[in-house]
Amino acid sequence: MAKVPASDRGKPDSITKIVRDHCSSTKNKDHKFCFYIGALPESATSIMSEVSKPLSWSMPPAKVCEKLRSKDAQICELKYGKSFVYVYLAFLFLFNSLDKPLDWKTIDLKKMRVKELKNILNDWGEVCKGCTEKTEFIKKIEELKPTYVKEEL
């Protein structure tokens, strides 16, 4: 729970607020997860308390997912690649790796995987239609880079 200040880690309300703030800018699978737990305004129901309370007790995300399964089975079936949603919870709360921006001054796109390149375009809301080769994705990112990346002087 790196995003939660140490003084608030035991407070479910603080965790709920952070989850809702995070969910306000999500896309695709993250957005679907946020919809399922009720962290979005357009969600029909909310089980945020069932998510935030156990996390405030430092319950492992896998156990949180097991408890959520009784409320809504489709939450634990939502997949992120090969891993289930509790891995997403672990990254969101424990490692805080989802919000790290890319360092565009030192990044080497040629060393990145195609999946990572696709994720960059996806985060920008862009699609590389007809791209099949890694070099085509790199070319598309380089074309769009001035629009989405603000270089600091």
BARO-418194 format. One record per atom (N, C-alpha, C): residue in one letter; chain; atom name; y, z, x. Coordinates in nm, 3 decimals, decimal comma. Example, Ala and Ser with C-alpha at 12.3 -4.5 7.8 and 13.67 -1.06 7.14 Angstrom:
% BARO-418194
   resn   chain   name     north        up      east
      A       A      N    -0,569     0,780     1,319
      A       A     CA    -0,450     0,780     1,230
      A       A      C    -0,330     0,780     1,320
      S       A      N    -0,225     0,708     1,285
      S       A     CA    -0,106     0,714     1,367
      S       A      C     0,003     0,787     1,290
% end
This chain:
% BARO-418194
   resn   chain   name     north        up      east
      M       A      N    -0,118     0,000     0,084
      M       A     CA     0,000     0,000     0,000
      M       A      C     0,125     0,000     0,088
      A       A      N     0,129    -0,096     0,178
      A       A     CA     0,237    -0,104     0,274
      A       A      C     0,373    -0,128     0,208
      K       A      N     0,376    -0,194     0,093
      K       A     CA     0,503    -0,222     0,028
      K       A      C     0,559    -0,101    -0,046
      V       A      N     0,474    -0,004    -0,074
      V       A     CA     0,517     0,116    -0,145
      V       A      C     0,562     0,219    -0,043
      P       A      N     0,683     0,273    -0,057
      P       A     CA     0,727     0,378     0,035
      P       A      C     0,629     0,495     0,034
      A       A      N     0,614     0,560     0,148
      A       A     CA     0,517     0,669     0,163
      A       A      C     0,537     0,778     0,057
      S       A      N     0,661     0,805     0,022
      S       A     CA     0,688     0,910    -0,076
      S       A      C     0,646     0,872    -0,218
      D       A      N     0,627     0,742    -0,243
      D       A     CA     0,592     0,694    -0,378
      D       A      C     0,448     0,647    -0,392
      R       A      N     0,368     0,659    -0,289
      R       A     CA     0,232     0,606    -0,294
      R       A      C     0,143     0,674    -0,397
      G       A      N     0,175     0,794    -0,434
      G       A     CA     0,098     0,865    -0,534
      G       A      C     0,154     0,851    -0,674
      K       A      N     0,256     0,769    -0,690
      K       A     CA     0,322     0,753    -0,819
      K       A      C     0,285     0,618    -0,882
      P       A      N     0,208     0,621    -0,989
      P       A     CA     0,168     0,495    -1,055
      P       A      C     0,286     0,410    -1,100
      D       A      N     0,396     0,473    -1,142
      D       A     CA     0,512     0,396    -1,189
      D       A      C     0,572     0,311    -1,077
      S       A      N     0,574     0,365    -0,955
      S       A     CA     0,626     0,289    -0,841
      S       A      C     0,537     0,170    -0,810
      I       A      N     0,406     0,190    -0,817
      I       A     CA     0,312     0,081    -0,792
      I       A      C     0,326    -0,025    -0,900
      T       A      N     0,339     0,018    -1,025
      T       A     CA     0,356    -0,076    -1,136
      T       A      C     0,481    -0,161    -1,116
      K       A      N     0,591    -0,099    -1,075
      K       A     CA     0,716    -0,172    -1,052
      K       A      C     0,698    -0,276    -0,942
      I       A      N     0,630    -0,240    -0,834
      I       A     CA     0,610    -0,333    -0,724
      I       A      C     0,522    -0,450    -0,767
      V       A      N     0,418    -0,421    -0,845
      V       A     CA     0,331    -0,529    -0,894
      V       A      C     0,410    -0,622    -0,985
      R       A      N     0,489    -0,567    -1,075
      R       A     CA     0,569    -0,652    -1,165
      R       A      C     0,671    -0,735    -1,087
      D       A      N     0,735    -0,676    -0,986
      D       A     CA     0,830    -0,750    -0,904
      D       A      C     0,760    -0,864    -0,831
      H       A      N     0,642    -0,835    -0,777
      H       A     CA     0,565    -0,938    -0,706
      H       A      C     0,525    -1,050    -0,803
      C       A      N     0,482    -1,012    -0,920
      C       A     CA     0,432    -1,110    -1,018
      C       A      C     0,542    -1,198    -1,076
      S       A      N     0,666    -1,155    -1,066
      S       A     CA     0,775    -1,235    -1,124
      S       A      C     0,793    -1,369    -1,053
      S       A      N     0,743    -1,381    -0,930
      S       A     CA     0,761    -1,507    -0,856
      S       A      C     0,629    -1,572    -0,815
      T       A      N     0,521    -1,540    -0,885
      T       A     CA     0,391    -1,595    -0,847
      T       A      C     0,367    -1,731    -0,910
      K       A      N     0,269    -1,802    -0,854
      K       A     CA     0,230    -1,934    -0,904
      K       A      C     0,078    -1,942    -0,906
      N       A      N     0,027    -2,034    -0,983
      N       A     CA    -0,115    -2,070    -0,987
      N       A      C    -0,207    -1,951    -1,012
      K       A      N    -0,303    -1,928    -0,921
      K       A     CA    -0,402    -1,822    -0,942
      K       A      C    -0,338    -1,683    -0,943
      D       A      N    -0,237    -1,663    -0,860
      D       A     CA    -0,168    -1,534    -0,861
      D       A      C    -0,104    -1,511    -0,998
      H       A      N    -0,046    -1,617    -1,053
      H       A     CA     0,018    -1,607    -1,184
      H       A      C    -0,085    -1,574    -1,292
      K       A      N    -0,201    -1,636    -1,283
      K       A     CA    -0,307    -1,611    -1,380
      K       A      C    -0,354    -1,465    -1,371
      F       A      N    -0,370    -1,414    -1,249
      F       A     CA    -0,409    -1,275    -1,230
      F       A      C    -0,304    -1,182    -1,291
      C       A      N    -0,177    -1,209    -1,263
      C       A     CA    -0,069    -1,126    -1,318
      C       A      C    -0,066    -1,131    -1,470
      F       A      N    -0,096    -1,248    -1,526
      F       A     CA    -0,103    -1,261    -1,672
      F       A      C    -0,215    -1,175    -1,728
      Y       A      N    -0,331    -1,178    -1,664
      Y       A     CA    -0,447    -1,102    -1,712
      Y       A      C    -0,420    -0,950    -1,713
      I       A      N    -0,352    -0,900    -1,609
      I       A     CA    -0,330    -0,755    -1,604
      I       A      C    -0,207    -0,712    -1,683
      G       A      N    -0,131    -0,808    -1,733
      G       A     CA    -0,015    -0,774    -1,815
      G       A      C     0,110    -0,744    -1,736
      A       A      N     0,121    -0,800    -1,617
      A       A     CA     0,237    -0,776    -1,534
      A       A      C     0,349    -0,876    -1,559
      L       A      N     0,327    -0,968    -1,651
      L       A     CA     0,428    -1,068    -1,683
      L       A      C     0,483    -1,044    -1,824
      P       A      N     0,608    -1,081    -1,847
      P       A     CA     0,665    -1,062    -1,981
      P       A      C     0,589    -1,138    -2,090
      E       A      N     0,531    -1,253    -2,054
      E       A     CA     0,461    -1,333    -2,155
      E       A      C     0,316    -1,289    -2,178
      S       A      N     0,270    -1,187    -2,106
      S       A     CA     0,133    -1,137    -2,125
      S       A      C     0,119    -1,073    -2,262
      A       A      N     0,006    -1,101    -2,327
      A       A     CA    -0,016    -1,048    -2,461
      A       A      C    -0,046    -0,899    -2,459
      T       A      N    -0,125    -0,856    -2,362
      T       A     CA    -0,159    -0,714    -2,349
      T       A      C    -0,137    -0,671    -2,205
      S       A      N    -0,139    -0,541    -2,183
      S       A     CA    -0,118    -0,490    -2,048
      S       A      C    -0,219    -0,381    -2,014
      I       A      N    -0,277    -0,395    -1,897
      I       A     CA    -0,363    -0,289    -1,846
      I       A      C    -0,308    -0,242    -1,711
      M       A      N    -0,177    -0,248    -1,699
      M       A     CA    -0,111    -0,209    -1,574
      M       A      C    -0,143    -0,064    -1,537
      S       A      N    -0,152     0,024    -1,634
      S       A     CA    -0,181     0,164    -1,601
      S       A      C    -0,320     0,178    -1,542
      E       A      N    -0,416     0,095    -1,590
      E       A     CA    -0,551     0,099    -1,535
      E       A      C    -0,557     0,041    -1,394
      V       A      N    -0,457    -0,036    -1,357
      V       A     CA    -0,450    -0,090    -1,221
      V       A      C    -0,376     0,008    -1,130
      S       A      N    -0,260     0,056    -1,175
      S       A     CA    -0,175     0,136    -1,087
      S       A      C    -0,224     0,280    -1,065
      K       A      N    -0,280     0,342    -1,167
      K       A     CA    -0,325     0,480    -1,150
      K       A      C    -0,433     0,493    -1,043
      P       A      N    -0,543     0,417    -1,051
      P       A     CA    -0,644     0,430    -0,946
      P       A      C    -0,592     0,396    -0,807
      L       A      N    -0,502     0,297    -0,797
      L       A     CA    -0,445     0,265    -0,667
      L       A      C    -0,359     0,379    -0,614
      S       A      N    -0,294     0,452    -0,703
      S       A     CA    -0,213     0,566    -0,660
      S       A      C    -0,301     0,680    -0,609
      W       A      N    -0,427     0,680    -0,653
      W       A     CA    -0,523     0,781    -0,604
      W       A      C    -0,592     0,734    -0,476
      S       A      N    -0,552     0,619    -0,424
      S       A     CA    -0,612     0,555    -0,306
      S       A      C    -0,755     0,511    -0,331
      M       A      N    -0,784     0,474    -0,455
      M       A     CA    -0,916     0,422    -0,488
      M       A      C    -0,929     0,282    -0,427
      P       A      N    -1,044     0,251    -0,368
      P       A     CA    -1,061     0,117    -0,310
      P       A      C    -1,048     0,009    -0,417
      P       A      N    -0,987    -0,103    -0,382
      P       A     CA    -0,968    -0,211    -0,480
      P       A      C    -1,098    -0,259    -0,546
      A       A      N    -1,210    -0,254    -0,474
      A       A     CA    -1,338    -0,295    -0,534
      A       A      C    -1,374    -0,203    -0,651
      K       A      N    -1,347    -0,075    -0,637
      K       A     CA    -1,375     0,021    -0,745
      K       A      C    -1,278    -0,001    -0,862
      V       A      N    -1,153    -0,034    -0,830
      V       A     CA    -1,056    -0,062    -0,935
      V       A      C    -1,105    -0,180    -1,017
      C       A      N    -1,157    -0,282    -0,949
      C       A     CA    -1,208    -0,399    -1,019
      C       A      C    -1,326    -0,363    -1,109
      E       A      N    -1,415    -0,277    -1,061
      E       A     CA    -1,528    -0,233    -1,143
      E       A      C    -1,480    -0,165    -1,270
      K       A      N    -1,377    -0,082    -1,258
      K       A     CA    -1,323    -0,014    -1,376
      K       A      C    -1,252    -0,112    -1,470
      L       A      N    -1,186    -0,211    -1,414
      L       A     CA    -1,117    -0,311    -1,496
      L       A      C    -1,216    -0,399    -1,573
      R       A      N    -1,335    -0,414    -1,519
      R       A     CA    -1,436    -0,499    -1,582
      R       A      C    -1,466    -0,453    -1,724
      S       A      N    -1,462    -0,320    -1,747
      S       A     CA    -1,488    -0,269    -1,882
      S       A      C    -1,375    -0,301    -1,979
      K       A      N    -1,253    -0,317    -1,928
      K       A     CA    -1,138    -0,350    -2,011
      K       A      C    -1,130    -0,501    -2,039
      D       A      N    -1,150    -0,580    -1,932
      D       A     CA    -1,138    -0,724    -1,943
      D       A      C    -1,224    -0,789    -1,836
      A       A      N    -1,338    -0,842    -1,876
      A       A     CA    -1,437    -0,894    -1,781
      A       A      C    -1,385    -1,013    -1,701
      Q       A      N    -1,295    -1,092    -1,757
      Q       A     CA    -1,250    -1,212    -1,687
      Q       A      C    -1,163    -1,182    -1,565
      I       A      N    -1,108    -1,061    -1,555
      I       A     CA    -1,025    -1,027    -1,439
      I       A      C    -1,108    -1,028    -1,312
      C       A      N    -1,223    -0,965    -1,316
      C       A     CA    -1,306    -0,957    -1,197
      C       A      C    -1,379    -1,087    -1,169
      E       A      N    -1,377    -1,179    -1,261
      E       A     CA    -1,440    -1,308    -1,240
      E       A      C    -1,343    -1,409    -1,180
      L       A      N    -1,213    -1,379    -1,185
      L       A     CA    -1,112    -1,468    -1,128
      L       A      C    -1,134    -1,475    -0,979
      K       A      N    -1,152    -1,595    -0,926
      K       A     CA    -1,185    -1,610    -0,785
      K       A      C    -1,067    -1,663    -0,705
      Y       A      N    -1,058    -1,618    -0,582
      Y       A     CA    -0,962    -1,666    -0,484
      Y       A      C    -1,045    -1,724    -0,371
      G       A      N    -1,067    -1,852    -0,376
      G       A     CA    -1,157    -1,913    -0,279
      G       A      C    -1,297    -1,862    -0,307
      K       A      N    -1,358    -1,798    -0,208
      K       A     CA    -1,493    -1,746    -0,224
      K       A      C    -1,491    -1,597    -0,259
      S       A      N    -1,376    -1,535    -0,255
      S       A     CA    -1,368    -1,391    -0,276
      S       A      C    -1,319    -1,359    -0,417
      F       A      N    -1,357    -1,247    -0,467
      F       A     CA    -1,317    -1,206    -0,601
      F       A      C    -1,181    -1,138    -0,597
      V       A      N    -1,131    -1,106    -0,713
      V       A     CA    -0,995    -1,057    -0,729
      V       A      C    -0,971    -0,924    -0,657
      Y       A      N    -1,072    -0,842    -0,637
      Y       A     CA    -1,045    -0,715    -0,570
      Y       A      C    -1,001    -0,737    -0,426
      V       A      N    -1,041    -0,847    -0,366
      V       A     CA    -0,992    -0,879    -0,232
      V       A      C    -0,842    -0,910    -0,240
      Y       A      N    -0,801    -0,979    -0,346
      Y       A     CA    -0,659    -1,004    -0,368
      Y       A      C    -0,583    -0,873    -0,379
      L       A      N    -0,637    -0,778    -0,455
      L       A     CA    -0,572    -0,647    -0,466
      L       A      C    -0,560    -0,581    -0,330
      A       A      N    -0,664    -0,593    -0,249
      A       A     CA    -0,661    -0,532    -0,116
      A       A      C    -0,549    -0,592    -0,032
      F       A      N    -0,537    -0,725    -0,034
      F       A     CA    -0,429    -0,788     0,042
      F       A      C    -0,293    -0,749    -0,013
      L       A      N    -0,282    -0,749    -0,144
      L       A     CA    -0,153    -0,720    -0,206
      L       A      C    -0,104    -0,580    -0,170
      F       A      N    -0,192    -0,482    -0,178
      F       A     CA    -0,148    -0,345    -0,161
      F       A      C    -0,171    -0,286    -0,022
      L       A      N    -0,274    -0,329     0,047
      L       A     CA    -0,306    -0,266     0,174
      L       A      C    -0,250    -0,339     0,294
      F       A      N    -0,257    -0,471     0,293
      F       A     CA    -0,220    -0,544     0,412
      F       A      C    -0,082    -0,607     0,404
      N       A      N    -0,030    -0,626     0,284
      N       A     CA     0,104    -0,681     0,265
      N       A      C     0,119    -0,816     0,335
      S       A      N     0,011    -0,894     0,342
      S       A     CA     0,017    -1,020     0,414
      S       A      C     0,066    -1,135     0,328
      L       A      N     0,076    -1,117     0,198
      L       A     CA     0,113    -1,227     0,110
      L       A      C     0,260    -1,265     0,120
      D       A      N     0,343    -1,172     0,163
      D       A     CA     0,486    -1,197     0,162
      D       A      C     0,543    -1,231     0,299
      K       A      N     0,457    -1,250     0,400
      K       A     CA     0,507    -1,280     0,533
      K       A      C     0,553    -1,425     0,538
      P       A      N     0,680    -1,448     0,570
      P       A     CA     0,726    -1,586     0,578
      P       A      C     0,676    -1,652     0,707
      L       A      N     0,668    -1,783     0,704
      L       A     CA     0,627    -1,857     0,823
      L       A      C     0,743    -1,863     0,921
      D       A      N     0,712    -1,855     1,048
      D       A     CA     0,813    -1,867     1,153
      D       A      C     0,823    -2,014     1,190
      W       A      N     0,917    -2,083     1,132
      W       A     CA     0,927    -2,228     1,147
      W       A      C     0,972    -2,270     1,286
      K       A      N     1,024    -2,178     1,366
      K       A     CA     1,066    -2,213     1,502
      K       A      C     0,947    -2,227     1,595
      T       A      N     0,840    -2,152     1,568
      T       A     CA     0,726    -2,152     1,658
      T       A      C     0,599    -2,211     1,596
      I       A      N     0,603    -2,245     1,470
      I       A     CA     0,482    -2,292     1,401
      I       A      C     0,442    -2,431     1,450
      D       A      N     0,312    -2,452     1,466
      D       A     CA     0,258    -2,581     1,505
      D       A      C     0,171    -2,631     1,390
      L       A      N     0,223    -2,722     1,312
      L       A     CA     0,152    -2,771     1,195
      L       A      C     0,021    -2,840     1,231
      K       A      N     0,014    -2,898     1,349
      K       A     CA    -0,107    -2,968     1,392
      K       A      C    -0,225    -2,873     1,412
      K       A      N    -0,196    -2,746     1,438
      K       A     CA    -0,301    -2,647     1,460
      K       A      C    -0,345    -2,578     1,331
      M       A      N    -0,275    -2,606     1,223
      M       A     CA    -0,308    -2,544     1,094
      M       A      C    -0,417    -2,621     1,023
      R       A      N    -0,489    -2,553     0,936
      R       A     CA    -0,591    -2,617     0,854
      R       A      C    -0,523    -2,692     0,740
      V       A      N    -0,595    -2,790     0,686
      V       A     CA    -0,542    -2,868     0,573
      V       A      C    -0,514    -2,777     0,455
      K       A      N    -0,601    -2,678     0,434
      K       A     CA    -0,583    -2,584     0,323
      K       A      C    -0,449    -2,509     0,338
      E       A      N    -0,415    -2,470     0,460
      E       A     CA    -0,288    -2,401     0,484
      E       A      C    -0,170    -2,495     0,460
      L       A      N    -0,186    -2,620     0,500
      L       A     CA    -0,080    -2,719     0,477
      L       A      C    -0,059    -2,742     0,327
      K       A      N    -0,171    -2,749     0,254
      K       A     CA    -0,162    -2,764     0,108
      K       A      C    -0,093    -2,643     0,046
      N       A      N    -0,121    -2,524     0,098
      N       A     CA    -0,058    -2,403     0,046
      N       A      C     0,093    -2,403     0,068
      I       A      N     0,137    -2,457     0,181
      I       A     CA     0,281    -2,467     0,207
      I       A      C     0,345    -2,555     0,101
      L       A      N     0,285    -2,672     0,078
      L       A     CA     0,338    -2,762    -0,024
      L       A      C     0,334    -2,699    -0,163
      N       A      N     0,225    -2,629    -0,192
      N       A     CA     0,209    -2,564    -0,321
      N       A      C     0,317    -2,457    -0,341
      D       A      N     0,346    -2,380    -0,237
      D       A     CA     0,451    -2,277    -0,246
      D       A      C     0,587    -2,340    -0,274
      W       A      N     0,606    -2,459    -0,224
      W       A     CA     0,732    -2,530    -0,247
      W       A      C     0,734    -2,600    -0,382
      G       A      N     0,619    -2,603    -0,450
      G       A     CA     0,611    -2,672    -0,578
      G       A      C     0,599    -2,822    -0,561
      E       A      N     0,550    -2,865    -0,447
      E       A     CA     0,537    -3,009    -0,417
      E       A      C     0,390    -3,047    -0,410
      V       A      N     0,364    -3,176    -0,423
      V       A     CA     0,229    -3,229    -0,414
      V       A      C     0,233    -3,351    -0,322
      C       A      N     0,131    -3,363    -0,241
      C       A     CA     0,120    -3,481    -0,154
      C       A      C     0,019    -3,574    -0,219
      K       A      N     0,068    -3,656    -0,310
      K       A     CA    -0,018    -3,745    -0,386
      K       A      C    -0,071    -3,856    -0,295
      G       A      N    -0,201    -3,872    -0,295
      G       A     CA    -0,263    -3,976    -0,214
      G       A      C    -0,290    -3,935    -0,070
      C       A      N    -0,255    -3,814    -0,033
      C       A     CA    -0,281    -3,767     0,103
      C       A      C    -0,429    -3,734     0,120
      T       A      N    -0,489    -3,789     0,222
      T       A     CA    -0,630    -3,760     0,250
      T       A      C    -0,648    -3,709     0,393
      E       A      N    -0,557    -3,742     0,480
      E       A     CA    -0,567    -3,702     0,620
      E       A      C    -0,468    -3,591     0,651
      K       A      N    -0,503    -3,511     0,749
      K       A     CA    -0,418    -3,399     0,791
      K       A      C    -0,280    -3,450     0,833
      T       A      N    -0,275    -3,563     0,902
      T       A     CA    -0,147    -3,616     0,949
      T       A      C    -0,055    -3,654     0,833
      E       A      N    -0,114    -3,695     0,720
      E       A     CA    -0,033    -3,728     0,603
      E       A      C     0,031    -3,603     0,544
      F       A      N    -0,044    -3,492     0,541
      F       A     CA     0,012    -3,366     0,492
      F       A      C     0,124    -3,318     0,585
      I       A      N     0,103    -3,330     0,715
      I       A     CA     0,205    -3,288     0,813
      I       A      C     0,331    -3,372     0,795
      K       A      N     0,314    -3,503     0,775
      K       A     CA     0,429    -3,592     0,756
      K       A      C     0,507    -3,552     0,631
      K       A      N     0,436    -3,521     0,523
      K       A     CA     0,501    -3,481     0,397
      K       A      C     0,578    -3,350     0,416
      I       A      N     0,518    -3,254     0,486
      I       A     CA     0,585    -3,126     0,511
      I       A      C     0,710    -3,148     0,596
      E       A      N     0,699    -3,232     0,697
      E       A     CA     0,814    -3,260     0,783
      E       A      C     0,926    -3,328     0,703
      E       A      N     0,890    -3,413     0,608
      E       A     CA     0,991    -3,478     0,524
      E       A      C     1,064    -3,377     0,436
      L       A      N     0,989    -3,282     0,380
      L       A     CA     1,045    -3,185     0,287
      L       A      C     1,104    -3,061     0,355
      K       A      N     1,073    -3,043     0,480
      K       A     CA     1,116    -2,923     0,553
      K       A      C     1,267    -2,898     0,545
      P       A      N     1,353    -2,998     0,562
      P       A     CA     1,497    -2,971     0,554
      P       A      C     1,541    -2,917     0,417
      T       A      N     1,468    -2,953     0,313
      T       A     CA     1,503    -2,908     0,179
      T       A      C     1,468    -2,762     0,155
      Y       A      N     1,353    -2,718     0,210
      Y       A     CA     1,300    -2,586     0,178
      Y       A      C     1,315    -2,482     0,289
      V       A      N     1,338    -2,526     0,412
      V       A     CA     1,346    -2,432     0,524
      V       A      C     1,488    -2,428     0,574
      K       A      N     1,544    -2,310     0,572
      K       A     CA     1,680    -2,291     0,621
      K       A      C     1,672    -2,241     0,766
      E       A      N     1,715    -2,323     0,857
      E       A     CA     1,712    -2,288     1,000
      E       A      C     1,831    -2,197     1,031
      E       A      N     1,800    -2,089     1,103
      E       A     CA     1,908    -1,999     1,146
      E       A      C     1,956    -2,043     1,282
      L       A      N     2,086    -2,039     1,300
      L       A     CA     2,143    -2,082     1,428
      L       A      C     2,151    -1,970     1,525
% end
